Amino acid sequence: MILFIHRKDLRTYDLPAFDLIQAAGDRSLHVLILEPFLLRNGRHLEHSGINFLTHVARLQEEYAREGKLLHILYGEPEVIVGKLSQIHPIDLVITHNDYTPYALKRDRLLSDTAAGLGIRFLSCQDSMLCDHNDFMEWSGRNEPFKVFTPFYRRWRSFLAERFRPPYTARLQQLDTASLDAEAVAEFRLPEEITRQLSQLTLSARSMSPGLILDDFLQTELQYYQVARDKYAQQGTSMISRHLNTGAISVRTIYSRLTEDGRSGEDWLRQLGWRDFYLYQARVDPDFFSYEKVYDLSALSTDHFAAWSSGNTGIPVIDAAMRQLNETGWMPNRLRMITAMFLTKNLGCPFIYGERYFRLKLKDYDNVLNRGGWLWSSSLGYDASPYFRVMNPVTQSQTHDPDGSYIRAWLPELSGLSDKEIHLPRPEAIVDLKRSRALAIETYKEILRGTPDVISG
């Protein structure tokens, strides 16, 4: 019997694991493990947790619709695998890769547990559009790409030559097994999570990542280059909340984007940036520890609370943070503006903003979120230069000239003229010009320091 563990792959098609299970011709036990560490501190009640659990509820519905069995359990993965192996004749455990420090440690424990039980453990590549090992071998490089543009050029060429199309096995073709009642009882979900999944079922049923993608490609893609930064409108695909939970695969997205000679270079570059960050997580030993590599003691958290609550007195910043707090969404342009404002103008260590977005973003992904915050704070591969400090007023005037976005989220300012509405309010907590000059000097000194390079 094969044990398949769902993770950030909450779909029932285009899964490497399903192709392997089908080829083996064996019964498979399908579980999704909600891990205590990942739900700690009320995470399930934040936008990121709610989005994930909504997709879990949707996955439950998909299994039920196909007449197949999915078992959602709560506990430590290695403990659960050990218990299931005592009850069921499992000879192979299959998962899909994840590369965060927590995930790597978890998978080492799983691999060791499986080995101790005489069970094979297999982890398949699923998150990146190009397989990392194949890409590096094909590129003929021993050293990693550290700049996006040359990475992107080779990445495009690699995909044109070696793109691996979506996998073909589907859930309906698999023979899923029932779970022993003893295991069901031992690893039962907390009642609060069970109730929440039930409450989320209705909204889960209304989600259709495939239709969202189709609608964007057919009606909005042609305007994307111009519309993507006009954040008062909705010019982006909004597919990320589904992609980052694995409700739709990046292979499916790429296949649809490139079929029939469709032109979408600007949107494809966004998929390129996604793979570039996932690539960095594999090849940059400091990706998850830059806050320890550089001395950030010159920075402070004095203004973090004002930033996170949308009370800085800079209209576009406050509007963006209110949208995030209320809806779990923030357009990409505004993510860059708010992140750079926190790290540069307010002089706050990036990890505080990163952790806040971790809770609040519906489309949160650990690697992609960290990559964006490193870029804004001038740390890591191909980050923005330390002397780049976006002016939020200029950004607001450029991308929302009539102030309609600010009026939508800060109705108390709706009476101001189109010119006034972008400007700092009298109660603004920072002077943009002075804070920019200070940020340049501060980050220059931070980056000048000799990094205590960490491997791990």
ROTIBA-5312 format. One record per residue (C-alpha): chain; x, y, z. Coordinates in steps of 0.05 Angstrom, whole numbers. Layout:
% ROTIBA-5312
<'A',<X,Y,Z>>
...
END
This chain:
% ROTIBA-5312
<'A',<0,0,0>>
<'A',<22,71,-16>>
<'A',<13,127,34>>
<'A',<5,194,-1>>
<'A',<9,257,42>>
<'A',<-23,321,14>>
<'A',<10,387,30>>
<'A',<11,450,-13>>
<'A',<-19,409,-70>>
<'A',<-93,415,-55>>
<'A',<-120,389,-121>>
<'A',<-138,322,-153>>
<'A',<-103,327,-220>>
<'A',<-34,343,-248>>
<'A',<2,313,-189>>
<'A',<68,276,-198>>
<'A',<48,230,-140>>
<'A',<-16,208,-174>>
<'A',<22,186,-237>>
<'A',<69,145,-193>>
<'A',<11,114,-155>>
<'A',<-26,97,-219>>
<'A',<37,66,-250>>
<'A',<47,23,-187>>
<'A',<-23,-4,-192>>
<'A',<-29,-7,-117>>
<'A',<-81,18,-67>>
<'A',<-65,84,-36>>
<'A',<-82,116,31>>
<'A',<-91,191,22>>
<'A',<-82,237,82>>
<'A',<-74,311,94>>
<'A',<-40,327,160>>
<'A',<-56,392,195>>
<'A',<7,404,236>>
<'A',<3,438,304>>
<'A',<64,481,289>>
<'A',<32,510,227>>
<'A',<-34,526,263>>
<'A',<-3,555,325>>
<'A',<-23,623,355>>
<'A',<-91,624,322>>
<'A',<-63,621,252>>
<'A',<-127,587,228>>
<'A',<-165,650,243>>
<'A',<-121,696,201>>
<'A',<-130,708,127>>
<'A',<-73,662,107>>
<'A',<-100,605,150>>
<'A',<-172,615,128>>
<'A',<-151,613,55>>
<'A',<-113,548,65>>
<'A',<-169,515,104>>
<'A',<-220,537,51>>
<'A',<-179,500,0>>
<'A',<-176,440,46>>
<'A',<-252,441,49>>
<'A',<-253,445,-27>>
<'A',<-206,385,-32>>
<'A',<-253,346,14>>
<'A',<-310,362,-32>>
<'A',<-271,340,-93>>
<'A',<-253,273,-63>>
<'A',<-325,262,-41>>
<'A',<-352,280,-110>>
<'A',<-307,226,-141>>
<'A',<-327,175,-89>>
<'A',<-256,173,-62>>
<'A',<-228,176,8>>
<'A',<-187,232,39>>
<'A',<-169,230,112>>
<'A',<-153,295,147>>
<'A',<-112,285,210>>
<'A',<-81,328,264>>
<'A',<-13,316,294>>
<'A',<61,308,281>>
<'A',<73,276,213>>
<'A',<127,227,235>>
<'A',<84,203,292>>
<'A',<24,194,246>>
<'A',<66,156,194>>
<'A',<93,111,249>>
<'A',<23,95,274>>
<'A',<-7,84,205>>
<'A',<50,36,187>>
<'A',<31,-7,246>>
<'A',<-41,-13,223>>
<'A',<-36,-13,147>>
<'A',<13,-51,101>>
<'A',<48,12,77>>
<'A',<111,1,36>>
<'A',<119,70,4>>
<'A',<107,141,29>>
<'A',<100,195,-25>>
<'A',<99,270,-15>>
<'A',<115,333,-55>>
<'A',<176,375,-39>>
<'A',<178,438,4>>
<'A',<242,476,19>>
<'A',<230,519,81>>
<'A',<273,503,142>>
<'A',<212,475,178>>
<'A',<193,431,119>>
<'A',<264,405,109>>
<'A',<268,385,182>>
<'A',<199,353,179>>
<'A',<218,313,118>>
<'A',<284,289,149>>
<'A',<244,263,207>>
<'A',<194,230,160>>
<'A',<250,199,119>>
<'A',<285,173,181>>
<'A',<220,146,209>>
<'A',<204,110,144>>
<'A',<275,82,139>>
<'A',<270,55,210>>
<'A',<206,19,191>>
<'A',<235,-9,126>>
<'A',<189,36,84>>
<'A',<212,75,23>>
<'A',<203,150,25>>
<'A',<197,190,-40>>
<'A',<189,265,-46>>
<'A',<171,293,-115>>
<'A',<186,362,-145>>
<'A',<120,399,-156>>
<'A',<126,472,-137>>
<'A',<175,499,-190>>
<'A',<159,505,-264>>
<'A',<228,479,-280>>
<'A',<259,422,-242>>
<'A',<318,452,-204>>
<'A',<367,396,-216>>
<'A',<350,389,-290>>
<'A',<355,464,-299>>
<'A',<423,469,-268>>
<'A',<450,410,-308>>
<'A',<421,437,-372>>
<'A',<449,507,-359>>
<'A',<518,477,-350>>
<'A',<530,519,-288>>
<'A',<563,501,-223>>
<'A',<548,569,-192>>
<'A',<477,593,-181>>
<'A',<445,651,-218>>
<'A',<444,711,-172>>
<'A',<412,762,-220>>
<'A',<341,753,-247>>
<'A',<351,774,-319>>
<'A',<403,721,-339>>
<'A',<364,670,-298>>
<'A',<301,688,-335>>
<'A',<333,683,-404>>
<'A',<359,613,-389>>
<'A',<294,594,-354>>
<'A',<254,614,-416>>
<'A',<300,574,-461>>
<'A',<297,514,-415>>
<'A',<221,514,-415>>
<'A',<218,521,-490>>
<'A',<261,459,-497>>
<'A',<245,416,-436>>
<'A',<179,437,-406>>
<'A',<147,379,-371>>
<'A',<72,383,-387>>
<'A',<18,370,-335>>
<'A',<14,300,-306>>
<'A',<-44,258,-331>>
<'A',<-67,212,-275>>
<'A',<-131,235,-241>>
<'A',<-161,218,-174>>
<'A',<-218,178,-205>>
<'A',<-167,128,-232>>
<'A',<-138,112,-163>>
<'A',<-161,61,-112>>
<'A',<-163,99,-46>>
<'A',<-163,61,20>>
<'A',<-203,72,83>>
<'A',<-168,89,148>>
<'A',<-170,47,211>>
<'A',<-218,74,263>>
<'A',<-164,74,316>>
<'A',<-121,122,276>>
<'A',<-181,166,261>>
<'A',<-195,173,335>>
<'A',<-122,184,356>>
<'A',<-108,239,305>>
<'A',<-177,271,304>>
<'A',<-180,345,286>>
<'A',<-193,395,343>>
<'A',<-267,410,345>>
<'A',<-255,483,329>>
<'A',<-220,464,263>>
<'A',<-274,414,246>>
<'A',<-328,468,255>>
<'A',<-288,517,215>>
<'A',<-279,469,156>>
<'A',<-354,457,157>>
<'A',<-368,532,157>>
<'A',<-320,542,99>>
<'A',<-351,489,55>>
<'A',<-401,536,21>>
<'A',<-347,587,1>>
<'A',<-302,528,-20>>
<'A',<-355,503,-68>>
<'A',<-358,571,-103>>
<'A',<-283,572,-117>>
<'A',<-260,551,-186>>
<'A',<-186,565,-199>>
<'A',<-191,539,-270>>
<'A',<-247,586,-288>>
<'A',<-211,645,-256>>
<'A',<-150,629,-298>>
<'A',<-191,621,-362>>
<'A',<-227,687,-350>>
<'A',<-162,724,-340>>
<'A',<-128,694,-401>>
<'A',<-187,707,-446>>
<'A',<-207,777,-423>>
<'A',<-154,810,-381>>
<'A',<-85,785,-403>>
<'A',<-83,831,-464>>
<'A',<-88,891,-417>>
<'A',<-42,864,-363>>
<'A',<21,904,-381>>
<'A',<-17,970,-372>>
<'A',<-68,949,-319>>
<'A',<-25,910,-269>>
<'A',<-1,973,-232>>
<'A',<-68,1009,-234>>
<'A',<-86,982,-167>>
<'A',<-151,1020,-160>>
<'A',<-176,972,-214>>
<'A',<-168,897,-214>>
<'A',<-116,886,-269>>
<'A',<-82,823,-242>>
<'A',<-104,750,-245>>
<'A',<-118,739,-171>>
<'A',<-96,667,-183>>
<'A',<-40,668,-131>>
<'A',<-84,649,-72>>
<'A',<-101,584,-109>>
<'A',<-31,572,-138>>
<'A',<3,580,-71>>
<'A',<-41,527,-39>>
<'A',<-32,481,-99>>
<'A',<-105,484,-118>>
<'A',<-80,495,-188>>
<'A',<-10,476,-212>>
<'A',<41,522,-243>>
<'A',<47,472,-301>>
<'A',<-27,480,-317>>
<'A',<-20,556,-315>>
<'A',<41,556,-361>>
<'A',<8,507,-410>>
<'A',<-54,551,-415>>
<'A',<-13,615,-420>>
<'A',<30,590,-478>>
<'A',<-21,551,-518>>
<'A',<-44,575,-586>>
<'A',<13,624,-591>>
<'A',<-17,669,-538>>
<'A',<26,729,-521>>
<'A',<35,742,-447>>
<'A',<108,759,-435>>
<'A',<96,807,-378>>
<'A',<54,757,-339>>
<'A',<103,701,-355>>
<'A',<157,743,-322>>
<'A',<117,740,-258>>
<'A',<120,664,-262>>
<'A',<194,673,-274>>
<'A',<202,714,-210>>
<'A',<163,661,-173>>
<'A',<211,607,-196>>
<'A',<271,653,-182>>
<'A',<251,660,-109>>
<'A',<238,585,-103>>
<'A',<306,574,-136>>
<'A',<339,621,-86>>
<'A',<309,581,-28>>
<'A',<347,521,-55>>
<'A',<414,553,-73>>
<'A',<424,612,-27>>
<'A',<447,585,41>>
<'A',<428,651,74>>
<'A',<359,658,43>>
<'A',<323,642,109>>
<'A',<374,675,154>>
<'A',<394,744,127>>
<'A',<370,776,191>>
<'A',<428,739,224>>
<'A',<478,751,169>>
<'A',<476,827,174>>
<'A',<474,871,236>>
<'A',<405,903,236>>
<'A',<412,934,305>>
<'A',<410,1005,275>>
<'A',<337,992,257>>
<'A',<278,994,305>>
<'A',<205,974,312>>
<'A',<181,1042,339>>
<'A',<133,1053,281>>
<'A',<113,982,266>>
<'A',<46,986,302>>
<'A',<26,1049,264>>
<'A',<46,1017,198>>
<'A',<9,951,211>>
<'A',<-55,986,232>>
<'A',<-54,1036,174>>
<'A',<-42,1097,217>>
<'A',<21,1128,188>>
<'A',<-10,1191,159>>
<'A',<15,1172,89>>
<'A',<-50,1160,52>>
<'A',<-30,1106,3>>
<'A',<5,1066,57>>
<'A',<-54,1070,104>>
<'A',<-103,1052,49>>
<'A',<-62,992,29>>
<'A',<-55,966,100>>
<'A',<-130,974,112>>
<'A',<-145,934,50>>
<'A',<-97,880,73>>
<'A',<-124,877,144>>
<'A',<-197,875,121>>
<'A',<-192,830,59>>
<'A',<-126,792,60>>
<'A',<-107,821,-7>>
<'A',<-59,875,-29>>
<'A',<-39,889,-102>>
<'A',<33,873,-118>>
<'A',<54,945,-131>>
<'A',<28,964,-62>>
<'A',<65,906,-30>>
<'A',<130,935,-55>>
<'A',<111,1006,-34>>
<'A',<88,987,36>>
<'A',<147,939,47>>
<'A',<199,991,26>>
<'A',<165,1044,67>>
<'A',<169,1001,130>>
<'A',<240,978,120>>
<'A',<269,1043,93>>
<'A',<228,1104,114>>
<'A',<208,1075,181>>
<'A',<274,1038,191>>
<'A',<242,973,214>>
<'A',<275,904,206>>
<'A',<243,867,148>>
<'A',<226,806,190>>
<'A',<170,844,226>>
<'A',<135,860,161>>
<'A',<148,791,134>>
<'A',<116,759,194>>
<'A',<56,806,190>>
<'A',<44,790,117>>
<'A',<51,716,136>>
<'A',<-14,723,175>>
<'A',<-52,773,134>>
<'A',<-41,753,61>>
<'A',<-91,704,33>>
<'A',<-40,682,-19>>
<'A',<16,675,31>>
<'A',<75,631,13>>
<'A',<136,628,58>>
<'A',<188,631,3>>
<'A',<154,682,-41>>
<'A',<137,727,17>>
<'A',<208,726,43>>
<'A',<235,738,-26>>
<'A',<193,801,-33>>
<'A',<214,828,34>>
<'A',<288,814,21>>
<'A',<282,851,-45>>
<'A',<250,912,-13>>
<'A',<303,914,43>>
<'A',<362,907,-6>>
<'A',<383,839,19>>
<'A',<395,775,-20>>
<'A',<402,759,-94>>
<'A',<385,816,-142>>
<'A',<352,858,-88>>
<'A',<335,931,-99>>
<'A',<398,974,-88>>
<'A',<404,1004,-18>>
<'A',<395,1074,-46>>
<'A',<328,1058,-78>>
<'A',<272,1084,-34>>
<'A',<204,1087,-67>>
<'A',<168,1153,-53>>
<'A',<97,1132,-34>>
<'A',<68,1199,-55>>
<'A',<99,1196,-124>>
<'A',<77,1123,-131>>
<'A',<7,1142,-112>>
<'A',<3,1200,-160>>
<'A',<30,1157,-216>>
<'A',<-12,1095,-209>>
<'A',<-76,1124,-179>>
<'A',<-77,1196,-204>>
<'A',<-149,1211,-184>>
<'A',<-141,1179,-116>>
<'A',<-199,1131,-124>>
<'A',<-161,1075,-87>>
<'A',<-148,1120,-27>>
<'A',<-220,1144,-27>>
<'A',<-244,1071,-26>>
<'A',<-203,1052,35>>
<'A',<-198,1119,71>>
<'A',<-267,1148,61>>
<'A',<-251,1202,113>>
<'A',<-205,1233,60>>
<'A',<-255,1229,3>>
<'A',<-269,1304,6>>
<'A',<-198,1323,-12>>
<'A',<-179,1344,-83>>
<'A',<-143,1296,-130>>
<'A',<-78,1332,-114>>
<'A',<-85,1337,-39>>
<'A',<-108,1266,-28>>
<'A',<-39,1236,-43>>
<'A',<0,1282,4>>
<'A',<23,1265,75>>
<'A',<-27,1285,128>>
<'A',<-10,1335,183>>
<'A',<-5,1276,232>>
<'A',<44,1237,188>>
<'A',<93,1199,232>>
<'A',<154,1210,187>>
<'A',<181,1262,140>>
<'A',<192,1227,73>>
<'A',<252,1268,50>>
<'A',<291,1263,115>>
<'A',<274,1190,126>>
<'A',<296,1173,56>>
<'A',<364,1205,68>>
<'A',<372,1169,134>>
<'A',<351,1102,103>>
<'A',<404,1108,49>>
<'A',<459,1121,100>>
<'A',<433,1067,147>>
<'A',<428,1012,94>>
<'A',<494,1032,64>>
<'A',<527,1018,131>>
<'A',<488,953,141>>
<'A',<510,926,74>>
<'A',<581,952,83>>
<'A',<589,907,144>>
<'A',<625,842,132>>
<'A',<571,788,133>>
<'A',<580,731,181>>
<'A',<560,682,128>>
<'A',<516,626,153>>
<'A',<506,560,118>>
<'A',<439,530,136>>
END
